[in-house]
Amino acid sequence: MDKLSRIRRELARNRSVYLMLAPVLAYFIVFQYVPMAGAVIAFKDFNPATGVEGSPWVGLDWFRQFFDSLFVGRVISNTILINVYDVLVGFPAPIVLALLLNELTSTRFRQFVQTVTYLPHFISVVVVSGMLLDFLARDGVIGQIVAAFGGTPQAVMNDPDWFRTVYVGSEIWQSVGWGSIIYLAALAGINPTLYEAARIDGASRWQRLCHITLPGLLPIIATLLVLRLGQMMTVGFEKIILLYNPATYETADVISTYVYRHGILDANYSYAAAVGLFNSAVAMVLLVVANKLSRRWSGTSIW
Amino acid sequence: MTTRVLSRPEPDIRAWRPRQGWGSAAFDATNAAVLLALCFVTFYPFYYVLIASLSDPVALMANRGFMLLPRGFSLEAFHRVWDNPMVRSGFFNTLVIVVGGTALNLALTCCGAYALSRQRLPLEKAFMVLIVFTMFFSGGLVPNYLLVRDLGLLNSRWAIILPFAVSAWNLIILRAAFNAVPKDYEEAARIDGAGDFTILLRVYVPLCMPTIAVVGLFYAVSHWNGYFYSMIYLSDRDLFPIQLVLREILVSGSTDSMMTGEAVGREALSNTIKYATVVVATIPVLAVYPFLQRWFVKGVLTGGIKE
């Protein structure tokens, strides 16, 4: 039996399974792989009138132009700094919250705290940004509280020195409760007899935390940290676009917002595609490296 | 004499605790205080927006500081928001996108998860690699935009539904759930003459309903919250979802369309209109929140732990 007729028989026998698979594969090919192929415009001088095929190759010119531009240092360091702050403060925050919740003896109080802290996760980024812009305006509620304590209210969202703090702080505000769920589940999975044994041996609360709880959480912490490090190049630019303005570009403009302005708003398609491709490639490398390190140090890896 | 000795309770090892010193008690008190403070910080902004939206615009304008009760009382802002045709059409468009988009998401994700959970499917591994790879690498914003444009989807609802029709992450979660269903059920159905579509609908979907609900919840939430792709793909204002309308009102600060010719108190009213808009846009979320809550933990777990 030759290969072709074998394939034909397989298709005929499982026709309905292939019918189900077809639209899903079509989706991934059209909406995921075609854009990946479309990224070749980063190496061409793309002209919408002549299309991708008809545009001339320019090699690495667009990449060179990006690295020679005045803004390259700014957008790369902003992207990295915002992420570094978020990993340093934002990553441990849900772990700490989960540990604090875990120490509560009252179930009802615990459920109350959880219900309240999960809520902001479901609020859209537009509403959160709108609230931030309003509260942090010169005459907003924060400004008026500052004034009541004798300070000088200022327009925080126009001050580049404050942007990263506000961004990272509001990220934590919105996600700390939601992020703690997974750690709470991991805590619930730790064998209670370990705690019994430790208590009988006279271990204090602090010792139990260090020798039972934290080691128990380590695998999930490592996995989530790898995933987080793999996203070092992708910041929530949807929120940055809502919050920033030309006065704060200095600290707020990240690679993705730069791509958005040049690619979509100014229609510099090839240039923006080159910057975007650089971003995706670095992100990919970071993920692979983080995964390797995690496997070596903690024995956990995502693949 | 001996009875007293016998009746002395045995030391119960389970009830035995190390001495709870003042340090431990101090920790408990501090912990409760910290968590209460966190709840306050999380909830007060929403409460502030609510009471500010109910305040008298001019009184609020004079003092926007910390408050526990509305300053004065006025429902004017809510009338303006409700009378705004953009807010109404925004809600309608969002409803269409959330319902239509989620339905398509679930249909495709179920079909894909079913097909990929068949072990006898040739090239199954290759298909999975193809799908998983998209979670870590993408063509980027500009090629995606050009694709949507070339497909002629600009300015149509399809532009914000089709490119997000399947999420690789959710597909993998659901496939894992389908894989966990014992194969005996499927065998039995097949012997009774059921085809693949019947098996999916009558065996897998009912058995995996909790996971499907969670996946559907995540799809629906992302449709409800999405604004960015609507912003770049839609220019026809009649198609704007509520988040884009909100963006205009809250971020760009254009409340003019909701005010007709007032000179006095204009700026004041503009403020309360913003607050009222936030309240109106948040109410649907708060209304479904209690019903969704039971799915949260399961959702995060299925989403966070790989198969």
HADDOCK unambig.tbl for C-alpha pairs under 7 A between the chains (distance, minus, plus):
assign (segid A and resid 16 and name CA) (segid B and resid 196 and name CA) 6.20 0.50 0.50
assign (segid A and resid 17 and name CA) (segid B and resid 115 and name CA) 5.42 0.50 0.50
assign (segid A and resid 17 and name CA) (segid B and resid 196 and name CA) 6.66 0.50 0.50
assign (segid A and resid 20 and name CA) (segid B and resid 111 and name CA) 4.99 0.50 0.50
assign (segid A and resid 20 and name CA) (segid B and resid 112 and name CA) 6.23 0.50 0.50
assign (segid A and resid 20 and name CA) (segid B and resid 115 and name CA) 6.41 0.50 0.50
assign (segid A and resid 21 and name CA) (segid B and resid 111 and name CA) 6.51 0.50 0.50
assign (segid A and resid 21 and name CA) (segid B and resid 112 and name CA) 5.26 0.50 0.50
assign (segid A and resid 21 and name CA) (segid B and resid 115 and name CA) 5.74 0.50 0.50
assign (segid A and resid 24 and name CA) (segid B and resid 108 and name CA) 6.22 0.50 0.50
assign (segid A and resid 24 and name CA) (segid B and resid 112 and name CA) 5.82 0.50 0.50
assign (segid A and resid 28 and name CA) (segid B and resid 131 and name CA) 6.96 0.50 0.50
assign (segid A and resid 31 and name CA) (segid B and resid 163 and name CA) 5.72 0.50 0.50
assign (segid A and resid 32 and name CA) (segid B and resid 134 and name CA) 6.58 0.50 0.50
assign (segid A and resid 32 and name CA) (segid B and resid 138 and name CA) 6.71 0.50 0.50
assign (segid A and resid 35 and name CA) (segid B and resid 139 and name CA) 4.83 0.50 0.50
assign (segid A and resid 35 and name CA) (segid B and resid 143 and name CA) 4.94 0.50 0.50
assign (segid A and resid 35 and name CA) (segid B and resid 144 and name CA) 5.36 0.50 0.50
assign (segid A and resid 35 and name CA) (segid B and resid 147 and name CA) 6.71 0.50 0.50
assign (segid A and resid 36 and name CA) (segid B and resid 138 and name CA) 6.00 0.50 0.50
assign (segid A and resid 36 and name CA) (segid B and resid 139 and name CA) 3.82 0.50 0.50
assign (segid A and resid 38 and name CA) (segid B and resid 139 and name CA) 6.98 0.50 0.50
assign (segid A and resid 38 and name CA) (segid B and resid 143 and name CA) 5.32 0.50 0.50
assign (segid A and resid 39 and name CA) (segid B and resid 139 and name CA) 5.61 0.50 0.50
assign (segid A and resid 39 and name CA) (segid B and resid 143 and name CA) 5.79 0.50 0.50
assign (segid A and resid 100 and name CA) (segid B and resid 31 and name CA) 6.46 0.50 0.50
assign (segid A and resid 113 and name CA) (segid B and resid 35 and name CA) 6.90 0.50 0.50
assign (segid A and resid 113 and name CA) (segid B and resid 39 and name CA) 6.20 0.50 0.50
assign (segid A and resid 116 and name CA) (segid B and resid 39 and name CA) 6.08 0.50 0.50
assign (segid A and resid 116 and name CA) (segid B and resid 42 and name CA) 6.99 0.50 0.50
assign (segid A and resid 116 and name CA) (segid B and resid 43 and name CA) 6.78 0.50 0.50
assign (segid A and resid 117 and name CA) (segid B and resid 39 and name CA) 6.45 0.50 0.50
assign (segid A and resid 117 and name CA) (segid B and resid 42 and name CA) 6.36 0.50 0.50
assign (segid A and resid 124 and name CA) (segid B and resid 225 and name CA) 4.75 0.50 0.50
assign (segid A and resid 126 and name CA) (segid B and resid 243 and name CA) 6.51 0.50 0.50
assign (segid A and resid 126 and name CA) (segid B and resid 246 and name CA) 6.86 0.50 0.50
assign (segid A and resid 126 and name CA) (segid B and resid 247 and name CA) 5.93 0.50 0.50
assign (segid A and resid 127 and name CA) (segid B and resid 278 and name CA) 6.35 0.50 0.50
assign (segid A and resid 130 and name CA) (segid B and resid 250 and name CA) 4.88 0.50 0.50
assign (segid A and resid 130 and name CA) (segid B and resid 251 and name CA) 5.53 0.50 0.50
assign (segid A and resid 140 and name CA) (segid B and resid 64 and name CA) 6.15 0.50 0.50
assign (segid A and resid 141 and name CA) (segid B and resid 64 and name CA) 5.41 0.50 0.50
assign (segid A and resid 141 and name CA) (segid B and resid 65 and name CA) 4.59 0.50 0.50
assign (segid A and resid 141 and name CA) (segid B and resid 66 and name CA) 6.19 0.50 0.50
assign (segid A and resid 144 and name CA) (segid B and resid 64 and name CA) 6.70 0.50 0.50
assign (segid A and resid 144 and name CA) (segid B and resid 65 and name CA) 4.79 0.50 0.50
assign (segid A and resid 145 and name CA) (segid B and resid 65 and name CA) 5.78 0.50 0.50
assign (segid A and resid 145 and name CA) (segid B and resid 66 and name CA) 6.44 0.50 0.50
assign (segid A and resid 173 and name CA) (segid B and resid 42 and name CA) 6.87 0.50 0.50
assign (segid A and resid 181 and name CA) (segid B and resid 297 and name CA) 6.41 0.50 0.50
assign (segid A and resid 181 and name CA) (segid B and resid 300 and name CA) 6.93 0.50 0.50
assign (segid A and resid 182 and name CA) (segid B and resid 300 and name CA) 6.39 0.50 0.50
assign (segid A and resid 182 and name CA) (segid B and resid 301 and name CA) 6.23 0.50 0.50
assign (segid A and resid 199 and name CA) (segid B and resid 17 and name CA) 6.63 0.50 0.50
assign (segid A and resid 199 and name CA) (segid B and resid 18 and name CA) 6.62 0.50 0.50
assign (segid A and resid 202 and name CA) (segid B and resid 18 and name CA) 6.00 0.50 0.50
assign (segid A and resid 238 and name CA) (segid B and resid 228 and name CA) 6.29 0.50 0.50
assign (segid A and resid 242 and name CA) (segid B and resid 251 and name CA) 6.72 0.50 0.50
assign (segid A and resid 263 and name CA) (segid B and resid 142 and name CA) 5.97 0.50 0.50
assign (segid A and resid 264 and name CA) (segid B and resid 142 and name CA) 6.88 0.50 0.50
assign (segid A and resid 269 and name CA) (segid B and resid 142 and name CA) 6.36 0.50 0.50
assign (segid A and resid 272 and name CA) (segid B and resid 142 and name CA) 6.77 0.50 0.50
assign (segid A and resid 273 and name CA) (segid B and resid 140 and name CA) 6.89 0.50 0.50
assign (segid A and resid 273 and name CA) (segid B and resid 142 and name CA) 5.60 0.50 0.50
assign (segid A and resid 273 and name CA) (segid B and resid 143 and name CA) 6.86 0.50 0.50
assign (segid A and resid 276 and name CA) (segid B and resid 140 and name CA) 5.54 0.50 0.50
assign (segid A and resid 277 and name CA) (segid B and resid 139 and name CA) 6.90 0.50 0.50
assign (segid A and resid 277 and name CA) (segid B and resid 140 and name CA) 6.52 0.50 0.50
assign (segid A and resid 280 and name CA) (segid B and resid 137 and name CA) 6.29 0.50 0.50
assign (segid A and resid 280 and name CA) (segid B and resid 138 and name CA) 6.79 0.50 0.50
assign (segid A and resid 284 and name CA) (segid B and resid 136 and name CA) 6.47 0.50 0.50
assign (segid A and resid 284 and name CA) (segid B and resid 137 and name CA) 6.57 0.50 0.50
